[in-house]
Amino acid sequence: MKFALIERECREAQPGLLGKCRVCGDAMIAKCGVHRVWHWSHRGTRTCDAWWEPETTWHRGWKSQFPPECQEIIQWSKAGEKHIADVKTDRGVVVEFQHSFLPREEREAREMFYRNMVWVVDGLRRVQDRSRFFELLAKASIVKAKPLTFSLPLKKCALLRDWIDSSKPVFFDFGDNREPGDPLLFPASVLWRLEPRSPIGEAHLSPVLKTSFLDKYRKGLALKGIDYRMELRTAYAALLQQAAQYRRLTYFGQYMPKMRRTRRPF
């Protein structure tokens, strides 16, 4: 955990500190090593939340994008069940950051428990996931131009199969670094939003700027997808090149010539 109570005050782990668990009240010790992010831990191996998992640097980085008062919020059910949400915004939305593999039964249990929630999934946990995703994206069909939406085959991507049945919004995070061979090069970092209720055998995904994601869940602004009108010249040029190369973007290919006659210059 990131926080523990010291004299009724929430404190982050620091060398030598002792605290109490905010959930169960038991003693906690600060773990401040060199190989993992500094965190609080119950004495021994005990944990008071069955859904708890070791926190990674990726977890901590995402949680730190939100105010401290929104992090690690204890949630209760009417039956008395309690769990610690990674983040709960001041508008009541739970944001869970998932790094490790999550069995379907537990995912469904969490979605039922939290109800008003979204997932952010680490797309770099497995070595093959990122390369496989972008390999498929390079050959994907575009099914919508505004917001830009791609259709990827489920059977060729384990990461998408793991999450396609989620009843809540899912955002995949493949990191901020561009890799050789990435078919789209956006000038800012993006998440890939898995569209709910995609057709059978397909996964529909839309790129969303990370800044827009944070604006929505920190400030309550509308989530903005990406379309050709944005100041993303590189992405726009890549789409046209992709359309010519694969000749699979039928709808987009018909849509763009029409829009070019009426669109304003960037």
Summary of the structure (lengths in Angstrom):
residues: 266
radius of gyration: 21.0
end to end distance: 46.3
largest distance: 67.9
contacts: 727
relative contact order: 0.10
helix: 29%
strand: 27%
